[in-house]
């Protein structure tokens, strides 16, 4: 599922004193449901990682602190990279979002930070947010599945053939073949014309001989 990105900001920040790490206006005309993901620490500019640390993230909208803020996220001792995710927040049209992150560790004075603001207003409910195969791709997949072999011990029957046999057998509509007295047929229950199975009945061994006709 694709989630639209409103804005991304990458920088090196002094998190010990706290820093505004992203400023963005999601939409000039529409209300937007947003979520923030903040990645703290990079290989080149890691978090200090000494001891457990309780990182703080505050989101303000037009200067007003959002509900549930500040949010806290605990990082284990030795962690030099950490990700924080906010709750979903409603931002009014033309509203400005500012994300502020602070570390309790006085050594986190030059930390690589990447912050992404996502638009989750329609995530999971709009078809254009999902990678849907086109008709040609769907047909190709269907044909590949129905043409697959290996579904019987001999390995030659396709799945399509097996399904036709099962559908015909499930109907149980055996009828005497025209011009015979001991040969029975069962036809495709869908078209009513295609012979799928044929059974010869005899008083010799074997008493019944079934032939697959599709």
C-alpha positions, 0 to 999 in steps of 0.5 A: 500500500502506498501512503502519500508523503507530504514532506521529508526533512533531513538534517543534523541537529542538536537534540540535547537542546531540542530542535524543530526538525520539520515544518510543512503545510499539508494542504492549502485547501483540505483538512488532512489526517497526518502521521509523523515518522522520525528516524533519529541517528544515522551511521555517520551521525548516530545517537550517543546511545549511552543508557536508556533514553526517553526521547520526546516529540512535540507536534504543533499545528499553527502554534498549538500543541497537538493532543497526546503531545509531547509523545515519548519513546524509550530507546534501549541502552546502546541504541544509536538509531531510533524511530519515533512514530506519532499518533494520527493528527488532523491538520486543518486546511492551510494549517502549518505543522512543526515537529520538534524532537528533544533528547535527554542525553546531553551528548546528542549534540550532532545527530542525523535526523530524517523526518517524514510527514505522511498523509494517511487521510485515505490510506487503505480506502482508495484504490489508487493507493494500492498496486492493483494488477491491470486486466492483462496481468490478471489474465496472465496470472489466471492462465498460468494457474489454470495451466499449471501441472503437477496436481496429479500423480502422473504430473500431466493433468493441468489444474483446469482439466482437474477442475473440469473433471471435478465439476462434472463428477459432482453433478452426477448426471450420467447418461447413456451414450447415443447408439450404445447400451453400455457406455455412459457419459457425463457432460460439462454441467456448464455447457451441457455438451462437452463430454468430460468422462465416459464409462464403459460397463461390462460383465468382464474384468474390469467391470467399469472402464472410465475415460477422461475425454477433456 
